[in-house]
Amino acid sequence: MKHLIIGGVAGGATAAARIRRMDEFAEIIIFEKGKYISFANCGLPYYIGGIIDDRARLFLQTPTSFANRYQVDVRVENTVLGIDTTQKTVTVRRNDGSEYVETYDKLLLSPGASPLKPPLEGVDLEGIFTLRDIPDADRIKRFIQTRNVKKAVVVGAGFIGLEMAENLHHTGAEVSIVEMADQVMAPVDFSIASHVHQHLLQKGVNLYLEQTVERFEQREGKIDVCLKSGLTIPADMVILSIGVRPQTALAQTADLKIGETGGIWVNEYLETSAKDVYAVGDAIQFPHPITGKPWMNYLANPANRQGRLVADNMVHGNTQVYEGSIGTAIAKVFDLTVATTGLAAKKLKQLNIPYQSSHTHSGSHAGYYPGSTQMSIKLTFDPHSGKIYGAQGVGYDGVDKRIDQIALLIKLGGSVYDLTKVEHCYAPPFSSAKDPIAIAGYVALQIVNGRMPVVHWREMQSTNPNEVTILDVRTAKETADGKVINGSLNIPLEELRKHLDEIPKDKPVYIYCAIGLRGYLAQQIVTQQGFSRVKNLSGGYRTYSIATATSLI
């Protein structure tokens, strides 16, 4: 059996290794247009920032080591020009310009995606870069080492953009981020992104949200980043991180079906519209397990899983069904960890899927053990069944563990009820007897069963205090510095039963505390004392205050 693989990173390399493990006698050829295979894309920002000081550590395998270990014919700097699915051949161009043809029994496309470079005036000026592969990283690293880079601008505040902002900061540069949306990290909701905004500002990063680059101008060897608003940001270098585009040109010339999202269409076996031609990685579209709608997923973990699964189908026939990816991702932003899985509230709203959400704030481990820090978790779920749609977490320690656990429950069709059943390992340095995801599950469960009607920060922000009683049940000490919601009535929880007559019964009552627990306790007291239309602020004042902060630029 002769297997040809186009693309030697992530899914392609994984598939080749897996094919060899299953078939010692197969002929396997990898075509890679670049010089490198099996390198760590996700490590590139940390190499640029000096966190990874040895460039060689970025290479999981070299073409030579991979070829020797797996007996694979690795052909770097060989570009596939065309595919004939009828004759089952590919046409290839070598680095010297000569061309040749190879036949195949099974063909795998793993072309990846390329960074977007907008057609803006001055976008090709020296000092403006994109980051996707080793040569990109080398160019950026060389520029930093040979130029006196004091000011850097990152255009785009996705995961890679934020990682680059941190690592440019590590080099000693003053960093500015320009983002056309009203928040960083598009996959998460605004309330979670707000934690990142606050942290970036604390680290001295300049944030320009809801700003669009109009052009770049060169002035005295520097770059002026000119925004449509009229603002100009001076820079020594610019990183463009505004997204990627799937590499589908080869598939299109081969008349393979392209999906509605612009990715290569594949079936549940990861086979394209042409028999014996498969595709994996950033270039494919696949139905989302929750919505059933096709989407593009630019993440390394699914690409590697697809590579392993597709190898089975190429060797043994179509026996392994791919379940799809829900989009589980994580980023380190200076000291902060931000992670997400499944569908955020804004995505559910866009898709017109009814949902409810909850915010909780818990300690990363037992509060009495030194070093515990606060972790915020947001859940989205079906308001009736409690089926979990998504989760987002932000904090300093343990966020990855919790989001990974929730991600598995989502993929298994779990609900908020199941969150309360997760049996986690507990010792004071690692968790609390009530783990943060258990607390998130209990809170969400109270919302689903109707015991805790909630009001969310956006609704609270637009509430008229003349029409609603806003009840603050924190202590007088907590409210003394003016950190309150306008128009609120302060009655500490411990004194609430003695002052119920001060709360009007002819208006709705919105209660809040620091993080939501005391608000829930107060809600139970007030409701059982005959008050109706009582809601608790989800996530309490902490969620509200961070989400409504306005000092960004």
C-alpha positions as a printed NumPy array, in Angstrom:
array([[  0.   ,   0.   ,   0.   ],
       [  1.36 ,   3.418,  -0.993],
       [  0.384,   6.388,   1.173],
       [  1.161,   9.966,   0.164],
       [  0.864,  12.718,   2.765],
       [  0.875,  16.397,   1.829],
       [  2.   ,  18.464,   4.809],
       [  4.436,  17.308,   7.474],
       [  3.284,  19.201,  10.571],
       [  0.801,  18.081,  13.268],
       [ -1.829,  15.893,  11.556],
       [  0.384,  14.844,   8.658],
       [  3.327,  13.719,  10.782],
       [  1.029,  11.995,  13.283],
       [ -0.711,  10.072,  10.51 ],
       [  2.58 ,   8.947,   8.975],
       [  3.877,   7.613,  12.306],
       [  0.598,   5.833,  13.003],
       [  0.483,   4.237,   9.526],
       [  3.962,   2.844,  10.039],
       [  3.07 ,   1.362,  13.427],
       [  0.166,  -0.49 ,  11.817],
       [  1.869,  -1.483,   8.565],
       [  5.612,  -2.156,   8.557],
       [  5.624,  -2.743,   4.804],
       [  3.642,   0.27 ,   3.542],
       [  5.345,   2.861,   1.369],
       [  4.892,   6.282,   2.983],
       [  5.96 ,   9.571,   1.442],
       [  5.573,  12.997,   3.092],
       [  5.711,  16.115,   0.926],
       [  6.475,  19.337,   2.802],
       [  7.001,  22.592,   0.936],
       [  9.009,  24.066,   3.794],
       [ 12.308,  22.946,   5.3  ],
       [ 10.881,  21.565,   8.527],
       [  8.41 ,  18.941,   9.696],
       [  6.872,  18.133,  13.064],
       [  7.739,  21.408,  14.764],
       [  5.988,  23.101,  17.677],
       [  3.983,  25.995,  16.191],
       [  2.555,  26.843,  19.582],
       [  6.02 ,  27.302,  21.053],
       [  7.101,  30.003,  18.581],
       [  6.058,  33.037,  20.68 ],
       [  7.986,  31.674,  23.675],
       [ 11.108,  31.182,  21.557],
       [ 10.855,  34.779,  20.391],
       [ 10.453,  35.976,  23.986],
       [ 13.397,  33.935,  25.218],
       [ 11.373,  31.621,  27.456],
       [ 12.487,  28.774,  25.181],
       [ 16.152,  29.602,  24.708],
       [ 17.177,  26.639,  22.546],
       [ 15.743,  26.779,  19.016],
       [ 16.322,  23.036,  18.594],
       [ 13.712,  22.31 ,  21.271],
       [ 11.012,  23.493,  18.837],
       [ 11.597,  20.433,  16.668],
       [  9.857,  17.265,  17.783],
       [ 11.543,  15.494,  14.891],
       [ 13.865,  16.517,  12.079],
       [ 13.269,  15.193,   8.562],
       [ 16.233,  12.857,   9.031],
       [ 15.287,  11.569,  12.496],
       [ 11.664,  11.057,  11.453],
       [ 12.711,   9.194,   8.308],
       [ 15.081,   6.944,  10.254],
       [ 12.664,   6.16 ,  13.078],
       [  9.585,   5.459,  10.962],
       [ 11.138,   4.504,   7.605],
       [  9.216,   7.304,   5.916],
       [ 10.395,   9.046,   2.754],
       [ 10.377,  12.672,   3.945],
       [ 10.699,  15.142,   1.064],
       [ 11.077,  18.688,   2.344],
       [ 11.068,  21.648,  -0.047],
       [  8.852,  19.602,  -2.35 ],
       [  5.643,  21.381,  -3.338],
       [  2.64 ,  19.436,  -4.616],
       [  1.253,  21.323,  -7.61 ],
       [ -1.748,  19.201,  -8.511],
       [ -3.766,  16.086,  -7.785],
       [ -5.427,  13.803, -10.328],
       [ -8.004,  11.84 ,  -8.345],
       [ -8.958,   9.763, -11.391],
       [ -5.451,   8.561, -12.185],
       [ -4.52 ,   8.705,  -8.479],
       [ -1.384,  10.754,  -9.035],
       [  0.159,  13.945,  -7.695],
       [  2.485,  16.318,  -9.51 ],
       [  5.359,  17.648,  -7.417],
       [  7.93 ,  20.419,  -7.886],
       [ 11.343,  20.108,  -6.295],
       [ 13.23 ,  23.066,  -4.865],
       [ 15.367,  23.222,  -8.035],
       [ 12.253,  23.73 , -10.186],
       [ 12.093,  20.25 , -11.686],
       [  8.827,  18.35 , -11.565],
       [  7.827,  14.71 , -11.195],
       [  4.713,  12.555, -10.685],
       [  3.933,  10.091,  -7.892],
       [  1.113,   7.585,  -7.769],
       [ -0.841,   6.73 ,  -4.639],
       [ -3.241,   4.233,  -3.17 ],
       [ -4.276,   6.558,  -0.353],
       [ -3.69 ,  10.3  ,  -0.164],
       [ -3.851,  12.581,   2.885],
       [ -4.064,  16.371,   2.728],
       [ -2.741,  18.224,   5.764],
       [ -1.974,  21.657,   4.28 ],
       [ -2.779,  23.732,   7.352],
       [ -3.621,  27.417,   7.236],
       [ -1.761,  30.626,   6.437],
       [ -1.848,  33.907,   8.368],
       [ -4.063,  36.667,   7.054],
       [ -2.284,  39.73 ,   5.748],
       [ -4.767,  42.534,   5.018],
       [ -4.284,  44.608,   1.855],
       [ -3.486,  47.791,   3.772],
       [ -1.249,  50.584,   2.625],
       [  2.27 ,  49.983,   3.932],
       [  1.605,  46.403,   5.083],
       [  4.828,  45.213,   3.406],
       [  7.084,  47.709,   5.166],
       [ 10.193,  46.381,   6.866],
       [  9.452,  45.518,  10.467],
       [  5.903,  44.181,   9.885],
       [  5.595,  40.438,  10.435],
       [  3.208,  37.517,  10.652],
       [  3.957,  34.385,  12.715],
       [  3.077,  30.886,  11.586],
       [  6.231,  28.818,  11.108],
       [  9.934,  28.531,  11.894],
       [ 11.137,  30.951,   9.178],
       [  8.655,  33.567,  10.482],
       [  9.995,  33.125,  14.009],
       [ 13.582,  33.35 ,  12.788],
       [ 12.901,  36.626,  10.987],
       [ 11.207,  38.165,  14.031],
       [ 13.935,  36.943,  16.403],
       [ 16.677,  38.309,  14.136],
       [ 14.94 ,  41.676,  13.843],
       [ 14.646,  42.01 ,  17.627],
       [ 18.286,  41.008,  18.115],
       [ 19.653,  43.428,  15.51 ],
       [ 17.364,  46.416,  16.021],
       [ 16.706,  48.525,  19.053],
       [ 13.047,  47.562,  19.46 ],
       [ 11.575,  49.793,  22.139],
       [  7.964,  49.903,  20.96 ],
       [  5.981,  47.04 ,  19.438],
       [  2.399,  46.871,  18.209],
       [  0.386,  43.662,  17.955],
       [ -2.592,  43.892,  15.605],
       [ -5.182,  41.349,  16.681],
       [ -5.863,  40.063,  20.196],
       [ -6.477,  36.379,  19.691],
       [ -4.53 ,  33.658,  21.483],
       [ -1.348,  34.058,  19.409],
       [ -1.594,  37.854,  19.511],
       [ -1.756,  37.892,  23.312],
       [  1.068,  35.37 ,  23.62 ],
       [  3.171,  37.541,  21.323],
       [  2.305,  40.638,  23.357],
       [  3.572,  38.948,  26.518],
       [  6.759,  37.702,  24.886],
       [  7.553,  41.036,  23.223],
       [  7.111,  42.561,  26.681],
       [  9.693,  40.044,  27.953],
       [ 12.195,  41.445,  25.434],
       [ 11.852,  44.854,  27.077],
       [  9.589,  46.498,  24.503],
       [  6.599,  48.68 ,  25.311],
       [  3.682,  46.769,  23.799],
       [  0.394,  48.033,  22.379],
       [ -2.46 ,  45.804,  21.231],
       [ -4.932,  46.951,  18.571],
       [ -8.177,  44.988,  18.309],
       [-11.252,  45.889,  16.253],
       [-13.639,  44.063,  18.617],
       [-14.622,  45.356,  22.048],
       [-12.645,  42.593,  23.756],
       [ -9.591,  40.384,  23.459],
       [ -9.848,  36.625,  22.857],
       [-12.92 ,  36.32 ,  20.644],
       [-13.845,  32.739,  21.714],
       [-14.621,  33.817,  25.294],
       [-17.407,  36.052,  26.548],
       [-16.807,  39.696,  27.443],
       [-17.133,  39.052,  31.178],
       [-14.212,  36.585,  31.047],
       [-12.154,  38.714,  28.649],
       [-12.532,  41.623,  31.075],
       [-10.239,  39.82 ,  33.519],
       [ -7.607,  39.749,  30.784],
       [ -8.11 ,  43.451,  30.015],
       [ -7.476,  44.3  ,  33.645],
       [ -4.38 ,  42.092,  33.845],
       [ -2.862,  43.46 ,  30.633],
       [ -3.253,  47.009,  31.907],
       [ -1.62 ,  46.033,  35.189],
       [  1.346,  44.712,  33.203],
       [  1.726,  47.991,  31.329],
       [  0.324,  46.836,  27.982],
       [ -1.602,  49.502,  26.055],
       [ -5.017,  48.272,  24.906],
       [ -6.751,  49.837,  21.897],
       [-10.108,  48.09 ,  21.656],
       [-12.725,  48.835,  18.984],
       [ -9.946,  50.302,  16.86 ],
       [ -9.119,  49.43 ,  13.249],
       [ -5.826,  49.905,  11.428],
       [ -6.19 ,  52.058,   8.335],
       [ -2.578,  52.087,   7.08 ],
       [  1.075,  51.854,   8.019],
       [  3.53 ,  54.658,   7.346],
       [  7.318,  54.721,   7.55 ],
       [  8.841,  57.683,   9.325],
       [ 12.541,  58.063,  10.103],
       [ 13.076,  54.31 ,  10.145],
       [ 10.056,  53.733,  12.381],
       [  6.483,  52.58 ,  11.657],
       [  3.411,  54.668,  12.353],
       [  0.329,  52.488,  12.891],
       [ -2.482,  54.783,  11.741],
       [ -5.946,  53.942,  13.04 ],
       [ -9.244,  54.879,  11.41 ],
       [-10.144,  56.835,  14.532],
       [ -7.292,  59.251,  13.801],
       [ -4.982,  57.894,  16.485],
       [ -1.404,  57.038,  15.52 ],
       [  0.752,  54.559,  17.448],
       [  4.526,  54.785,  16.837],
       [  6.321,  51.429,  16.644],
       [  9.674,  49.851,  15.874],
       [  7.983,  46.625,  14.811],
       [  4.469,  45.27 ,  14.182],
       [  3.077,  41.753,  14.513],
       [ -0.049,  40.988,  12.465],
       [ -2.156,  38.401,  14.272],
       [ -5.617,  38.829,  12.815],
       [ -6.402,  35.243,  11.994],
       [ -5.631,  32.536,   9.452],
       [ -7.033,  31.251,   6.176],
       [ -7.267,  27.507,   5.344],
       [ -4.909,  26.365,   2.604],
       [ -7.433,  24.93 ,   0.172],
       [ -5.991,  25.943,  -3.218],
       [ -4.69 ,  22.45 ,  -3.971],
       [ -8.002,  20.857,  -2.997],
       [ -9.9  ,  23.29 ,  -5.185],
       [ -7.75 ,  22.595,  -8.263],
       [ -8.421,  18.889,  -7.685],
       [-12.179,  19.622,  -7.687],
       [-12.584,  18.427,  -4.119],
       [-15.705,  19.692,  -2.394],
       [-15.219,  22.885,  -0.397],
       [-17.633,  23.432,   2.467],
       [-19.739,  26.484,   3.236],
       [-17.18 ,  27.75 ,   5.759],
       [-14.398,  27.697,   3.156],
       [-12.696,  24.551,   4.446],
       [-12.222,  21.2  ,   2.751],
       [-15.367,  19.102,   3.169],
       [-14.824,  15.703,   4.796],
       [-17.196,  12.996,   5.957],
       [-17.219,  11.302,   9.351],
       [-14.22 ,   9.187,   8.289],
       [-12.286,  12.346,   7.33 ],
       [-12.512,  11.324,   3.673],
       [-12.994,  14.091,   1.108],
       [-15.444,  14.036,  -1.78 ],
       [-12.877,  11.993,  -3.747],
       [-12.451,   8.313,  -2.888],
       [ -9.201,   7.436,  -1.094],
       [ -8.367,  11.114,  -0.54 ],
       [ -8.489,  12.238,   3.102],
       [ -7.893,  15.559,   4.849],
       [ -7.124,  16.687,   8.404],
       [ -6.109,  19.744,  10.392],
       [ -6.691,  23.458,  10.007],
       [ -7.895,  23.191,   6.409],
       [-10.995,  21.044,   7.007],
       [-14.505,  21.878,   8.088],
       [-16.443,  19.46 ,  10.265],
       [-19.803,  19.596,  12.071],
       [-19.672,  20.957,  15.608],
       [-20.759,  18.181,  18.019],
       [-23.224,  20.48 ,  19.82 ],
       [-24.764,  22.487,  16.99 ],
       [-24.3  ,  20.064,  14.116],
       [-23.252,  23.032,  11.985],
       [-19.953,  22.992,  10.053],
       [-17.12 ,  25.063,  11.461],
       [-13.366,  25.602,  11.22 ],
       [-11.221,  24.682,  14.194],
       [ -7.608,  25.889,  14.193],
       [ -6.229,  23.912,  17.127],
       [ -3.329,  21.48 ,  17.456],
       [ -5.002,  18.858,  19.64 ],
       [ -7.847,  18.032,  17.196],
       [ -5.391,  17.991,  14.272],
       [ -3.242,  15.376,  15.992],
       [ -6.27 ,  13.287,  16.945],
       [ -7.523,  13.474,  13.37 ],
       [ -4.106,  12.346,  12.12 ],
       [ -4.184,   9.269,  14.311],
       [ -7.773,   8.395,  13.42 ],
       [ -7.393,   8.958,   9.682],
       [ -4.362,   6.669,   9.61 ],
       [ -6.582,   3.816,  10.812],
       [ -9.057,   4.538,   8.027],
       [ -6.33 ,   4.734,   5.386],
       [ -4.829,   1.395,   6.449],
       [ -7.895,  -0.632,   7.464],
       [-10.689,   1.051,   5.513],
       [-13.246,   3.481,   6.918],
       [-13.803,   2.015,  10.369],
       [-13.079,   4.928,  12.712],
       [-15.608,   7.77 ,  12.99 ],
       [-14.401,  11.209,  14.045],
       [-16.655,  12.717,  16.717],
       [-15.674,  16.331,  16.074],
       [-14.126,  19.039,  18.209],
       [-15.907,  21.425,  20.573],
       [-13.031,  23.935,  20.553],
       [-11.109,  23.508,  23.794],
       [ -8.33 ,  26.075,  24.037],
       [ -6.099,  27.763,  26.584],
       [ -3.681,  30.673,  26.753],
       [ -1.149,  32.015,  29.209],
       [ -1.363,  35.818,  29.396],
       [  1.465,  36.9  ,  31.687],
       [  0.477,  35.456,  35.086],
       [ -3.104,  34.724,  34.043],
       [ -4.534,  31.543,  32.528],
       [ -7.605,  31.744,  30.281],
       [ -9.32 ,  28.632,  28.931],
       [-12.502,  27.845,  27.045],
       [-14.432,  24.853,  25.776],
       [-17.694,  24.441,  23.908],
       [-20.029,  27.318,  23.122],
       [-19.822,  30.734,  24.764],
       [-22.963,  32.711,  25.54 ],
       [-22.433,  35.123,  22.655],
       [-22.165,  32.211,  20.202],
       [-25.333,  30.615,  21.557],
       [-27.104,  33.937,  21.205],
       [-25.87 ,  34.27 ,  17.628],
       [-27.19 ,  30.781,  16.841],
       [-30.546,  31.494,  18.559],
       [-30.029,  28.587,  20.94 ],
       [-31.851,  29.159,  24.281],
       [-29.37 ,  29.076,  27.145],
       [-28.684,  30.154,  30.695],
       [-25.318,  30.941,  32.252],
       [-23.662,  31.165,  35.637],
       [-20.563,  32.843,  37.086],
       [-18.707,  31.458,  40.088],
       [-15.499,  32.501,  41.833],
       [-13.642,  29.893,  43.872],
       [-10.227,  29.334,  45.394],
       [ -7.772,  27.322,  43.302],
       [ -7.161,  25.207,  46.402],
       [ -8.073,  25.252,  50.089],
       [ -8.041,  28.811,  51.386],
       [ -6.233,  27.905,  54.588],
       [ -3.298,  26.463,  52.622],
       [ -0.846,  29.177,  51.427],
       [ -0.962,  30.391,  47.858],
       [ -4.624,  29.943,  47.023],
       [ -5.79 ,  32.311,  44.277],
       [ -9.221,  33.031,  42.868],
       [-10.523,  31.243,  39.818],
       [-13.577,  32.399,  37.854],
       [-15.697,  29.924,  35.903],
       [-18.545,  30.687,  33.543],
       [-20.886,  27.925,  32.438],
       [-23.42 ,  27.98 ,  29.628],
       [-26.155,  25.343,  29.634],
       [-29.649,  24.439,  28.512],
       [-32.071,  26.307,  30.821],
       [-34.377,  23.287,  31.137],
       [-32.302,  20.093,  30.902],
       [-29.088,  21.558,  32.247],
       [-27.05 ,  20.076,  29.366],
       [-23.692,  21.832,  29.359],
       [-22.955,  23.877,  26.25 ],
       [-19.681,  25.457,  27.249],
       [-17.343,  26.64 ,  29.971],
       [-14.741,  29.349,  30.363],
       [-12.227,  29.791,  33.128],
       [ -9.776,  32.48 ,  34.136],
       [ -7.348,  32.539,  37.042],
       [ -3.793,  31.953,  38.14 ],
       [ -3.683,  28.258,  38.986],
       [ -5.656,  25.113,  38.132],
       [ -7.814,  26.549,  35.34 ],
       [ -6.581,  23.988,  32.817],
       [ -7.555,  21.036,  35.002],
       [-11.123,  22.259,  35.511],
       [-11.831,  23.171,  31.893],
       [-10.422,  19.839,  30.714],
       [-12.809,  18.004,  33.051],
       [-15.778,  20.   ,  31.823],
       [-14.721,  19.517,  28.186],
       [-14.94 ,  15.755,  28.565],
       [-18.4  ,  16.023,  30.132],
       [-19.556,  18.198,  27.216],
       [-18.257,  15.695,  24.653],
       [-20.11 ,  12.939,  26.509],
       [-23.35 ,  14.958,  26.497],
       [-23.188,  15.714,  30.213],
       [-25.238,  18.196,  32.219],
       [-24.731,  20.463,  35.209],
       [-26.034,  17.559,  37.302],
       [-22.968,  15.582,  36.235],
       [-20.666,  18.384,  37.333],
       [-21.756,  17.823,  40.907],
       [-20.862,  14.138,  40.585],
       [-17.272,  14.605,  39.404],
       [-15.041,  12.84 ,  41.897],
       [-11.873,  14.879,  42.127],
       [ -8.695,  14.22 ,  44.076],
       [ -8.505,  16.469,  47.11 ],
       [ -5.701,  17.617,  49.353],
       [ -5.264,  21.215,  50.568],
       [ -2.424,  22.111,  48.153],
       [ -4.473,  21.049,  45.122],
       [ -8.162,  21.713,  45.671],
       [-10.912,  22.213,  48.215],
       [-13.359,  19.654,  49.521],
       [-15.847,  21.413,  47.224],
       [-13.936,  21.755,  43.972],
       [-14.504,  24.848,  41.791],
       [-16.312,  22.808,  39.141],
       [-18.513,  21.192,  41.786],
       [-19.435,  24.669,  43.037],
       [-20.098,  25.749,  39.442],
       [-22.331,  22.71 ,  39.048],
       [-24.267,  23.361,  42.258],
       [-24.874,  26.995,  41.298],
       [-25.977,  26.102,  37.766],
       [-28.237,  23.393,  39.171],
       [-29.973,  25.942,  41.401],
       [-30.621,  28.079,  38.317],
       [-32.019,  25.145,  36.323],
       [-34.337,  23.942,  39.088],
       [-35.609,  27.483,  39.718],
       [-34.35 ,  27.864,  43.271],
       [-32.05 ,  30.727,  42.309],
       [-33.377,  33.085,  39.631],
       [-30.444,  35.214,  38.499],
       [-29.774,  38.601,  36.992],
       [-26.636,  39.014,  34.907],
       [-24.233,  41.932,  34.909],
       [-25.467,  43.455,  31.634],
       [-29.052,  43.515,  32.877],
       [-27.966,  44.916,  36.236],
       [-25.955,  47.616,  34.476],
       [-29.063,  48.843,  32.647],
       [-31.408,  48.516,  35.635],
       [-33.249,  51.652,  36.793],
       [-32.943,  51.858,  40.626],
       [-36.319,  53.598,  40.713],
       [-37.984,  50.533,  39.256],
       [-36.017,  47.82 ,  41.063],
       [-34.665,  47.542,  44.593],
       [-30.952,  46.772,  44.321],
       [-29.97 ,  45.161,  47.597],
       [-26.29 ,  44.992,  48.604],
       [-25.806,  42.412,  51.397],
       [-22.069,  42.921,  51.871],
       [-20.64 ,  44.397,  55.051],
       [-20.388,  48.124,  55.607],
       [-16.605,  47.78 ,  55.453],
       [-16.822,  46.278,  51.951],
       [-18.909,  49.19 ,  50.683],
       [-17.022,  51.981,  52.488],
       [-14.636,  52.669,  49.605],
       [-17.469,  53.373,  47.175],
       [-17.286,  50.077,  45.316],
       [-21.033,  49.704,  44.952],
       [-23.66 ,  49.513,  42.25 ],
       [-25.373,  52.866,  41.852],
       [-28.668,  53.161,  43.679],
       [-28.191,  50.105,  45.861],
       [-29.501,  49.686,  49.405],
       [-26.932,  48.22 ,  51.79 ],
       [-28.193,  45.779,  54.424],
       [-25.507,  43.239,  55.453],
       [-26.658,  39.621,  55.332],
       [-26.257,  39.137,  59.068],
       [-28.647,  42.035,  59.735],
       [-31.115,  41.311,  56.931],
       [-33.836,  39.602,  58.99 ],
       [-34.037,  42.649,  61.285],
       [-34.473,  45.118,  58.407],
       [-36.872,  43.388,  56.029],
       [-39.37 ,  46.237,  56.469],
       [-36.916,  48.561,  54.703],
       [-37.249,  46.594,  51.45 ],
       [-40.234,  47.573,  49.271],
       [-42.482,  44.652,  48.367],
       [-44.028,  46.316,  45.334],
       [-40.846,  46.157,  43.199],
       [-38.507,  43.422,  42.014],
       [-35.475,  42.874,  44.251],
       [-32.017,  42.327,  42.752],
       [-29.521,  41.152,  45.358],
       [-25.751,  41.141,  45.17 ],
       [-22.744,  40.382,  47.357],
       [-19.048,  39.896,  46.568],
       [-19.202,  36.688,  44.512],
       [-22.783,  35.407,  44.777],
       [-22.939,  33.123,  47.821],
       [-24.282,  35.622,  50.357],
       [-26.616,  36.924,  47.677],
       [-28.084,  33.437,  47.333],
       [-28.514,  33.113,  51.098],
       [-30.203,  36.518,  51.219],
       [-32.419,  35.542,  48.302],
       [-33.674,  32.493,  50.197],
       [-34.429,  34.613,  53.274],
       [-36.245,  37.335,  51.372],
       [-38.204,  34.924,  49.179],
       [-39.4  ,  32.871,  52.132],
       [-40.467,  36.087,  53.856],
       [-43.007,  36.725,  51.117],
       [-41.078,  38.787,  48.578],
       [-41.569,  37.912,  44.911],
       [-39.486,  38.62 ,  41.799],
       [-36.201,  38.24 ,  43.682],
       [-33.014,  37.633,  41.701],
       [-29.381,  37.124,  42.661],
       [-26.572,  38.777,  40.674],
       [-24.625,  35.951,  39.017],
       [-20.99 ,  36.184,  40.034],
       [-21.717,  39.035,  42.411],
       [-19.976,  42.386,  42.475],
       [-16.688,  40.863,  41.302],
       [-18.12 ,  39.887,  37.912],
       [-20.051,  43.156,  37.638],
       [-17.137,  45.45 ,  38.516],
       [-14.63 ,  43.816,  36.176],
       [-17.072,  43.592,  33.262],
       [-18.146,  47.237,  33.59 ],
       [-14.652,  48.726,  33.988],
       [-14.088,  51.413,  31.329],
       [-10.469,  52.617,  31.614],
       [ -8.785,  50.62 ,  28.848],
       [ -6.609,  52.834,  26.639]])
